[in-house]
Amino acid sequence: MKICYDCGEAKEYSEYCKNNAKSDGLNHICKRCAGVRGQVYFRTEKGLIKRIFHNQKRRSKDDNSKKVKYTFDEFYKWCCGQGEFYRLHKNWVESGYDKHKTPSVDRIDDYGCYEFKNIQLMTWGCNMSKGFKGIVDRVNTKRSQTIMSCNIKSGKVNIYETIIDAKNDLGISSASDIVSCIKGSISHISGHYFCYALISRSKIKSFVK
């Protein structure tokens, strides 16, 4: 057993993260208290900026077009020089940390890199709405993947350029239901199977046998 420095409770060693810098090889606070500390820190101005920057770096590893062209120190200085950041952060705190009011950094041109001339501040909710509208209006098709639907009764197969196209054509209430079907969370929706066309043609063929 080990006593947590923060909560003062004696807990099993498994309740502590490893820390080779400590004599016993474990962190001085338990995992729960560490999580609370992390949440408190990432709600501060500097902590939030750091989280946003790390998310940008993570996305850049998955998509080279999202390359980050500034360091954390440069990004931190940029955010601190924007009066809008302090206004957004204040509103977020006063809202009780409403997710949709979280300060966020949007790329003006979604096909461009993360660089100062191509980023702007807005709330997370506005950022998500802007991205979704870009997909619906066909301004942004980077996330669009051709999908195939198969009518369970007739076996008829249709190909759609985007999930939104399939949703509108088949009268399905939510695009997220089609995504759930593609991922396998549900087997079908509104009498249809769905899968990505480029990687699952064999799957579609199995439906119509």
Backbone as CSV, one residue per row, in Angstrom:
resi,resn,N_x,N_y,N_z,CA_x,CA_y,CA_z,C_x,C_y,C_z
1,MET,0.847,-1.202,0.000,0.000,0.000,0.000,0.885,1.257,0.000
2,LYS,0.327,2.330,-0.558,1.066,3.591,-0.657,0.077,4.733,-0.422
3,ILE,0.489,5.727,0.342,-0.378,6.858,0.655,-0.231,7.943,-0.415
4,CYS,-1.348,8.373,-0.976,-1.356,9.422,-2.006,-1.049,10.777,-1.378
5,TYR,-0.178,11.530,-2.006,0.248,12.839,-1.489,-0.907,13.844,-1.505
6,ASP,-1.844,13.678,-2.456,-2.945,14.645,-2.580,-4.143,14.308,-1.688
7,CYS,-4.689,13.110,-1.852,-5.913,12.760,-1.125,-5.641,12.144,0.247
8,GLY,-4.412,11.696,0.465,-4.051,11.145,1.758,-4.539,9.733,2.011
9,GLU,-5.095,9.091,0.974,-5.616,7.732,1.135,-4.547,6.700,0.815
10,ALA,-4.596,5.581,1.546,-3.678,4.467,1.273,-4.290,3.603,0.178
11,LYS,-3.553,3.428,-0.905,-4.089,2.687,-2.043,-3.092,1.653,-2.540
12,GLU,-3.597,0.689,-3.286,-2.751,-0.356,-3.862,-1.768,0.277,-4.846
13,TYR,-0.628,-0.378,-5.026,0.405,0.141,-5.939,-0.121,0.283,-7.368
14,SER,-1.094,-0.558,-7.728,-1.649,-0.514,-9.084,-2.422,0.782,-9.344
15,GLU,-2.733,1.520,-8.271,-3.474,2.775,-8.403,-2.555,3.960,-8.675
16,TYR,-1.250,3.678,-8.875,-0.277,4.735,-9.140,0.417,4.497,-10.482
17,CYS,0.679,5.579,-11.202,1.434,5.462,-12.449,2.921,5.296,-12.131
18,LYS,3.615,4.646,-13.057,5.051,4.443,-12.857,5.812,5.748,-13.032
19,ASN,6.855,5.920,-12.232,7.709,7.113,-12.316,9.113,6.700,-11.883
20,ASN,9.972,6.460,-12.857,11.326,5.969,-12.569,12.178,6.960,-11.782
21,ALA,11.730,8.209,-11.732,12.495,9.220,-10.993,12.285,9.099,-9.484
22,LYS,11.257,8.367,-9.087,10.963,8.194,-7.665,11.665,6.942,-7.122
23,SER,11.974,6.953,-5.841,12.712,5.842,-5.232,11.960,4.517,-5.303
24,ASP,10.629,4.581,-5.223,9.839,3.343,-5.290,9.323,3.053,-6.691
25,GLY,9.699,3.915,-7.643,9.298,3.692,-9.031,7.864,4.063,-9.338
26,LEU,7.201,4.756,-8.418,5.800,5.125,-8.608,5.606,6.626,-8.383
27,ASN,4.583,7.165,-9.030,4.256,8.572,-8.842,3.823,8.823,-7.400
28,HIS,3.937,10.049,-6.928,3.594,10.345,-5.533,2.111,10.602,-5.324
29,ILE,1.348,10.737,-6.406,-0.107,10.876,-6.293,-0.782,9.765,-7.093
30,CYS,-1.967,9.363,-6.667,-2.680,8.263,-7.322,-3.202,8.696,-8.697
31,LYS,-3.654,7.739,-9.485,-4.123,8.016,-10.840,-5.318,8.961,-10.830
32,ARG,-6.212,8.760,-9.875,-7.408,9.609,-9.804,-7.028,11.058,-9.541
33,CYS,-6.157,11.270,-8.569,-5.738,12.637,-8.243,-4.934,13.256,-9.391
34,ALA,-4.162,12.419,-10.074,-3.400,12.912,-11.228,-4.354,13.383,-12.321
35,GLY,-5.459,12.640,-12.500,-6.456,13.029,-13.492,-7.118,14.347,-13.143
36,VAL,-7.395,14.535,-11.844,-8.008,15.784,-11.387,-7.044,16.944,-11.614
37,ARG,-5.755,16.729,-11.286,-4.753,17.787,-11.510,-4.663,18.145,-12.988
38,GLY,-4.674,17.112,-13.831,-4.581,17.346,-15.265,-5.763,18.133,-15.789
39,GLN,-6.964,17.785,-15.310,-8.167,18.492,-15.747,-8.111,19.961,-15.340
40,VAL,-7.667,20.203,-14.114,-7.556,21.582,-13.628,-6.549,22.363,-14.470
41,TYR,-5.401,21.729,-14.775,-4.353,22.417,-15.540,-4.818,22.734,-16.956
42,PHE,-5.441,21.750,-17.614,-5.837,21.960,-19.003,-7.040,22.887,-19.155
43,ARG,-7.584,23.337,-18.024,-8.625,24.349,-18.081,-8.049,25.750,-17.890
44,THR,-6.765,25.836,-17.546,-6.112,27.139,-17.448,-5.791,27.618,-18.854
45,GLU,-5.462,28.901,-18.983,-5.159,29.451,-20.305,-3.970,28.740,-20.945
46,LYS,-2.872,28.598,-20.193,-1.682,27.944,-20.749,-1.934,26.462,-21.006
47,GLY,-2.642,25.815,-20.083,-2.921,24.396,-20.256,-3.762,24.125,-21.483
48,LEU,-4.761,24.971,-21.734,-5.620,24.805,-22.903,-4.840,25.018,-24.188
49,ILE,-3.981,26.047,-24.201,-3.159,26.308,-25.388,-2.265,25.105,-25.680
50,LYS,-1.699,24.516,-24.635,-0.840,23.354,-24.806,-1.634,22.172,-25.363
51,ARG,-2.856,21.972,-24.876,-3.688,20.871,-25.365,-4.044,21.061,-26.833
52,ILE,-4.388,22.298,-27.209,-4.713,22.586,-28.610,-3.513,22.301,-29.505
53,PHE,-2.334,22.748,-29.062,-1.119,22.538,-29.858,-0.809,21.055,-30.013
54,HIS,-0.904,20.292,-28.936,-0.631,18.855,-29.002,-1.624,18.146,-29.916
55,ASN,-2.876,18.582,-29.928,-3.869,18.000,-30.836,-3.515,18.295,-32.288
56,GLN,-3.004,19.490,-32.544,-2.579,19.844,-33.899,-1.424,18.946,-34.348
57,LYS,-0.454,18.736,-33.459,0.696,17.881,-33.780,0.247,16.446,-34.030
58,ARG,-0.720,15.973,-33.254,-1.220,14.607,-33.419,-1.903,14.448,-34.779
59,ARG,-2.691,15.442,-35.157,-3.365,15.377,-36.452,-2.370,15.438,-37.599
60,SER,-1.279,16.184,-37.418,-0.288,16.333,-38.489,0.422,15.009,-38.783
61,LYS,0.471,14.104,-37.800,1.089,12.799,-38.022,0.215,11.926,-38.913
62,ASP,-1.109,12.116,-38.822,-2.047,11.321,-39.609,-2.271,11.890,-40.996
63,ASP,-2.048,13.196,-41.157,-2.319,13.853,-42.433,-1.235,14.902,-42.661
64,ASN,-0.368,14.663,-43.630,0.767,15.558,-43.880,0.327,16.961,-44.285
65,SER,-0.912,17.082,-44.846,-1.391,18.407,-45.257,-1.680,19.289,-44.045
66,LYS,-1.759,18.667,-42.855,-2.024,19.418,-41.635,-0.729,19.721,-40.868
67,LYS,0.364,19.827,-41.571,1.654,20.079,-40.940,1.621,21.358,-40.107
68,VAL,2.219,21.298,-38.917,2.285,22.459,-38.020,3.580,23.218,-38.285
69,LYS,3.464,24.474,-38.678,4.632,25.251,-39.068,5.092,26.248,-38.001
70,TYR,4.769,25.957,-36.751,5.253,26.813,-35.672,5.540,25.946,-34.453
71,THR,6.358,26.470,-33.561,6.680,25.755,-32.329,5.617,26.082,-31.274
72,PHE,5.666,25.364,-30.163,4.705,25.655,-29.098,4.905,27.069,-28.568
73,ASP,6.156,27.476,-28.358,6.421,28.813,-27.824,5.863,29.894,-28.751
74,GLU,6.012,29.694,-30.064,5.491,30.655,-31.036,3.969,30.671,-31.013
75,PHE,3.376,29.491,-30.896,1.917,29.386,-30.861,1.364,30.005,-29.578
76,TYR,2.045,29.758,-28.475,1.621,30.313,-27.187,1.648,31.849,-27.235
77,LYS,2.705,32.398,-27.805,2.828,33.845,-27.927,1.730,34.399,-28.827
78,TRP,1.397,33.671,-29.901,0.337,34.109,-30.820,-1.003,34.162,-30.098
79,CYS,-1.327,33.099,-29.343,-2.601,33.042,-28.615,-2.684,34.165,-27.581
80,CYS,-1.570,34.397,-26.874,-1.554,35.432,-25.837,-1.688,36.836,-26.438
81,GLY,-1.375,36.957,-27.710,-1.493,38.252,-28.374,-2.861,38.484,-28.984
82,GLN,-3.766,37.510,-28.829,-5.117,37.616,-29.377,-6.099,37.912,-28.239
83,GLY,-6.658,39.110,-28.237,-7.650,39.434,-27.227,-8.837,38.487,-27.278
84,GLU,-9.109,37.953,-28.465,-10.231,37.033,-28.650,-10.055,35.761,-27.834
85,PHE,-8.809,35.321,-27.666,-8.565,34.101,-26.900,-9.002,34.276,-25.451
86,TYR,-8.669,35.413,-24.858,-9.030,35.666,-23.464,-10.548,35.799,-23.311
87,ARG,-11.196,36.387,-24.310,-12.657,36.516,-24.261,-13.320,35.144,-24.337
88,LEU,-12.835,34.299,-25.265,-13.399,32.954,-25.416,-13.162,32.115,-24.167
89,HIS,-11.955,32.235,-23.613,-11.627,31.457,-22.411,-12.506,31.886,-21.237
90,LYS,-12.723,33.179,-21.089,-13.555,33.703,-20.004,-14.984,33.188,-20.143
91,ASN,-15.531,33.228,-21.353,-16.894,32.738,-21.594,-17.003,31.244,-21.318
92,TRP,-15.938,30.507,-21.668,-15.918,29.054,-21.430,-15.947,28.753,-19.932
93,VAL,-15.147,29.459,-19.176,-15.107,29.265,-17.721,-16.465,29.606,-17.108
94,GLU,-17.038,30.737,-17.529,-18.311,31.182,-16.972,-19.463,30.257,-17.349
95,SER,-19.314,29.503,-18.435,-20.358,28.561,-18.860,-20.308,27.257,-18.075
96,GLY,-19.299,27.128,-17.215,-19.136,25.859,-16.491,-18.400,24.844,-17.339
97,TYR,-17.561,25.335,-18.251,-16.748,24.509,-19.148,-17.615,23.707,-20.121
98,ASP,-18.593,24.392,-20.703,-19.432,23.804,-21.753,-18.536,23.452,-22.937
99,LYS,-18.576,22.191,-23.367,-17.707,21.713,-24.450,-17.845,22.574,-25.696
100,HIS,-19.061,22.946,-26.050,-19.290,23.702,-27.280,-18.711,25.114,-27.223
101,LYS,-18.406,25.607,-26.018,-17.838,26.940,-25.871,-16.331,26.912,-25.634
102,THR,-15.729,25.737,-25.746,-14.287,25.615,-25.562,-13.542,26.390,-26.655
103,PRO,-12.576,27.227,-26.308,-11.786,27.912,-27.334,-11.109,26.910,-28.260
104,SER,-11.135,27.189,-29.547,-10.611,26.259,-30.541,-9.901,27.040,-31.637
105,VAL,-8.980,26.379,-32.321,-8.265,26.998,-33.437,-8.687,26.305,-34.732
106,ASP,-9.196,27.089,-35.659,-9.688,26.578,-36.940,-8.735,26.952,-38.059
107,ARG,-8.556,26.024,-39.005,-7.802,26.368,-40.214,-8.761,27.039,-41.193
108,ILE,-8.447,28.235,-41.633,-9.295,28.979,-42.563,-9.466,28.189,-43.852
109,ASP,-8.366,27.699,-44.385,-8.388,26.808,-45.546,-8.103,25.399,-45.035
110,ASP,-9.115,24.541,-45.054,-8.960,23.209,-44.478,-7.971,22.346,-45.250
111,TYR,-7.573,22.806,-46.440,-6.597,22.063,-47.232,-5.179,22.567,-46.963
112,GLY,-5.059,23.604,-46.145,-3.755,24.178,-45.853,-3.171,23.685,-44.550
113,CYS,-1.946,24.100,-44.275,-1.232,23.695,-43.062,-1.657,24.550,-41.868
114,TYR,-1.180,24.142,-40.699,-1.328,24.973,-39.511,-0.212,26.010,-39.548
115,GLU,-0.529,27.210,-39.951,0.398,28.327,-39.960,-0.393,29.580,-39.620
116,PHE,0.289,30.579,-39.106,-0.408,31.736,-38.548,-1.339,32.434,-39.535
117,LYS,-0.982,32.449,-40.809,-1.836,33.122,-41.781,-3.065,32.275,-42.130
118,ASN,-3.119,31.033,-41.619,-4.228,30.154,-41.977,-5.009,29.657,-40.757
119,ILE,-4.872,30.330,-39.617,-5.623,29.894,-38.439,-6.403,31.056,-37.851
120,GLN,-7.498,30.723,-37.188,-8.326,31.717,-36.524,-8.967,31.094,-35.286
121,LEU,-9.301,31.921,-34.329,-9.896,31.454,-33.086,-11.420,31.448,-33.179
122,MET,-12.034,30.440,-32.601,-13.485,30.348,-32.484,-13.813,29.281,-31.453
123,THR,-15.062,29.123,-31.108,-15.427,28.087,-30.153,-15.400,26.718,-30.835
124,TRP,-15.303,25.660,-30.037,-15.318,24.301,-30.573,-16.614,24.051,-31.326
125,GLY,-17.731,24.544,-30.801,-19.017,24.337,-31.458,-19.066,24.975,-32.831
126,CYS,-18.569,26.215,-32.948,-18.548,26.904,-34.248,-17.606,26.202,-35.211
127,ASN,-16.496,25.695,-34.699,-15.523,24.985,-35.530,-16.154,23.728,-36.135
128,MET,-16.883,22.969,-35.300,-17.539,21.756,-35.783,-18.625,22.086,-36.803
129,SER,-19.388,23.136,-36.541,-20.453,23.530,-37.463,-19.888,23.960,-38.813
130,LYS,-18.775,24.698,-38.768,-18.121,25.145,-40.001,-17.635,23.943,-40.824
131,GLY,-17.042,22.976,-40.139,-16.553,21.795,-40.838,-17.676,20.983,-41.458
132,PHE,-18.766,20.817,-40.711,-19.897,20.046,-41.227,-20.535,20.756,-42.413
133,LYS,-20.673,22.091,-42.319,-21.264,22.854,-43.419,-20.400,22.753,-44.670
134,GLY,-19.070,22.728,-44.469,-18.170,22.603,-45.613,-18.352,21.287,-46.344
135,ILE,-18.653,20.231,-45.580,-18.877,18.921,-46.196,-20.197,18.905,-46.945
136,VAL,-21.252,19.445,-46.304,-22.577,19.474,-46.928,-22.559,20.304,-48.205
137,ASP,-21.869,21.459,-48.164,-21.817,22.356,-49.329,-20.775,21.933,-50.357
138,ARG,-20.078,20.813,-50.090,-19.023,20.294,-50.971,-17.833,21.241,-51.086
139,VAL,-17.665,22.149,-50.116,-16.480,23.000,-50.096,-15.283,22.182,-49.634
140,ASN,-15.549,21.281,-48.695,-14.506,20.413,-48.161,-14.901,18.966,-48.397
141,THR,-14.157,18.274,-49.223,-14.464,16.872,-49.510,-13.359,15.940,-49.032
142,LYS,-12.443,16.463,-48.224,-11.313,15.644,-47.757,-11.781,14.450,-46.924
143,ARG,-12.842,14.654,-46.141,-13.330,13.595,-45.285,-14.379,12.732,-45.966
144,SER,-14.731,13.091,-47.199,-15.759,12.337,-47.902,-15.176,11.070,-48.500
145,GLN,-15.852,9.973,-48.294,-15.448,8.711,-48.884,-16.639,8.088,-49.585
146,THR,-16.382,7.555,-50.761,-17.447,6.897,-51.507,-17.947,5.697,-50.714
147,ILE,-19.268,5.601,-50.597,-19.842,4.474,-49.862,-20.825,3.718,-50.753
148,MET,-21.111,2.493,-50.357,-22.068,1.655,-51.084,-23.164,1.227,-50.128
149,SER,-24.391,1.209,-50.649,-25.513,0.711,-49.865,-26.090,-0.502,-50.572
150,CYS,-26.641,-1.396,-49.796,-27.273,-2.578,-50.369,-28.640,-2.763,-49.726
151,ASN,-29.684,-2.733,-50.552,-31.036,-2.956,-50.052,-31.180,-4.412,-49.619
152,ILE,-31.559,-4.657,-48.379,-31.618,-6.011,-47.840,-32.614,-6.888,-48.596
153,LYS,-33.757,-6.328,-48.976,-34.792,-7.120,-49.645,-34.510,-7.363,-51.127
154,SER,-34.172,-6.287,-51.860,-33.994,-6.411,-53.307,-32.569,-6.736,-53.727
155,GLY,-31.614,-6.465,-52.856,-30.212,-6.683,-53.219,-29.646,-5.574,-54.088
156,LYS,-30.433,-4.505,-54.324,-29.975,-3.405,-55.166,-28.837,-2.649,-54.486
157,VAL,-27.786,-2.390,-55.259,-26.615,-1.692,-54.733,-26.551,-0.281,-55.319
158,ASN,-26.337,0.701,-54.456,-26.160,2.080,-54.899,-24.807,2.595,-54.410
159,ILE,-24.206,3.475,-55.194,-22.931,4.084,-54.833,-23.159,5.577,-54.620
160,TYR,-22.634,6.085,-53.510,-22.790,7.506,-53.179,-21.418,8.131,-52.936
161,GLU,-21.275,9.367,-53.391,-20.001,10.072,-53.206,-19.743,10.390,-51.741
162,THR,-20.796,10.664,-50.988,-20.643,11.002,-49.574,-21.748,10.357,-48.750
163,ILE,-21.527,10.292,-47.464,-22.539,9.775,-46.533,-23.766,10.676,-46.550
164,ILE,-23.556,11.988,-46.700,-24.675,12.933,-46.740,-25.570,12.640,-47.939
165,ASP,-24.957,12.296,-49.091,-25.747,11.954,-50.281,-26.631,10.745,-50.008
166,ALA,-26.054,9.737,-49.362,-26.817,8.521,-49.050,-27.950,8.834,-48.076
167,LYS,-27.649,9.626,-47.085,-28.659,10.016,-46.090,-29.848,10.699,-46.753
168,ASN,-29.564,11.655,-47.634,-30.637,12.402,-48.281,-31.421,11.537,-49.267
169,ASP,-30.733,10.711,-50.032,-31.394,9.891,-51.049,-32.288,8.807,-50.437
170,LEU,-31.829,8.222,-49.338,-32.568,7.124,-48.717,-33.499,7.582,-47.600
171,GLY,-33.483,8.876,-47.311,-34.385,9.407,-46.296,-34.048,8.975,-44.880
172,ILE,-32.758,8.778,-44.621,-32.308,8.378,-43.287,-32.135,9.641,-42.437
173,SER,-32.642,9.603,-41.220,-32.699,10.803,-40.386,-31.333,11.323,-39.950
174,SER,-30.384,10.420,-39.715,-29.089,10.854,-39.185,-27.923,10.198,-39.928
175,ALA,-26.958,11.022,-40.333,-25.766,10.492,-41.003,-24.947,9.631,-40.051
176,SER,-25.046,9.924,-38.758,-24.289,9.148,-37.776,-24.746,7.693,-37.729
177,ASP,-26.015,7.441,-38.089,-26.509,6.059,-38.132,-25.810,5.274,-39.239
178,ILE,-25.555,5.942,-40.359,-24.849,5.281,-41.466,-23.414,4.991,-41.054
179,VAL,-22.790,5.936,-40.369,-21.423,5.735,-39.877,-21.379,4.545,-38.927
180,SER,-22.367,4.434,-38.048,-22.427,3.317,-37.092,-22.563,1.997,-37.815
181,CYS,-23.319,1.998,-38.904,-23.496,0.783,-39.704,-22.189,0.401,-40.388
182,ILE,-21.491,1.371,-40.934,-20.211,1.119,-41.602,-19.192,0.556,-40.618
183,LYS,-19.190,1.097,-39.405,-18.232,0.658,-38.385,-18.618,-0.667,-37.748
184,GLY,-19.860,-1.113,-38.007,-20.289,-2.390,-37.455,-20.972,-2.305,-36.107
185,SER,-21.220,-1.074,-35.636,-21.905,-0.913,-34.348,-23.345,-1.397,-34.440
186,ILE,-23.941,-1.218,-35.627,-25.267,-1.765,-35.919,-25.175,-2.488,-37.255
187,SER,-26.012,-3.497,-37.458,-25.891,-4.315,-38.674,-26.458,-3.633,-39.906
188,HIS,-27.531,-2.867,-39.757,-28.146,-2.203,-40.903,-29.011,-1.040,-40.408
189,ILE,-29.432,-0.202,-41.345,-30.276,0.935,-41.006,-31.252,1.176,-42.153
190,SER,-32.522,1.338,-41.824,-33.576,1.605,-42.820,-33.571,0.595,-43.964
191,GLY,-33.321,-0.668,-43.631,-33.379,-1.722,-44.635,-32.171,-1.785,-45.545
192,HIS,-31.045,-1.175,-45.142,-29.850,-1.163,-45.990,-28.595,-1.502,-45.180
193,TYR,-27.670,-2.179,-45.869,-26.314,-2.351,-45.360,-25.471,-1.228,-45.953
194,PHE,-24.389,-0.857,-45.275,-23.498,0.178,-45.798,-22.040,-0.221,-45.591
195,CYS,-21.183,0.206,-46.510,-19.744,0.033,-46.337,-19.028,1.018,-47.251
196,TYR,-17.740,1.254,-46.985,-16.949,2.121,-47.854,-16.687,1.395,-49.165
197,ALA,-16.923,2.080,-50.273,-16.837,1.444,-51.587,-15.424,1.022,-51.955
198,LEU,-14.426,1.819,-51.604,-13.067,1.556,-52.059,-12.408,0.376,-51.363
199,ILE,-12.916,0.003,-50.198,-12.230,-1.062,-49.471,-13.114,-2.267,-49.169
200,SER,-14.402,-2.188,-49.554,-15.290,-3.259,-49.121,-16.192,-3.809,-50.222
201,ARG,-15.710,-3.831,-51.456,-16.535,-4.360,-52.525,-16.889,-5.835,-52.289
202,SER,-15.953,-6.587,-51.718,-16.226,-7.999,-51.451,-17.329,-8.138,-50.409
203,LYS,-17.375,-7.193,-49.493,-18.407,-7.230,-48.469,-19.778,-6.997,-49.079
204,ILE,-19.857,-6.039,-50.021,-21.121,-5.783,-50.702,-21.557,-7.007,-51.500
205,LYS,-20.606,-7.641,-52.208,-20.953,-8.801,-52.996,-21.539,-9.925,-52.142
206,SER,-21.025,-10.050,-50.912,-21.538,-11.093,-50.034,-22.983,-10.835,-49.627
207,PHE,-23.401,-9.561,-49.670,-24.764,-9.230,-49.276,-25.780,-9.647,-50.341
208,VAL,-25.340,-9.651,-51.614,-26.293,-9.870,-52.708,-26.271,-11.294,-53.234
209,LYS,-25.524,-12.197,-52.586,-25.490,-13.578,-53.012,-26.838,-14.249,-52.750
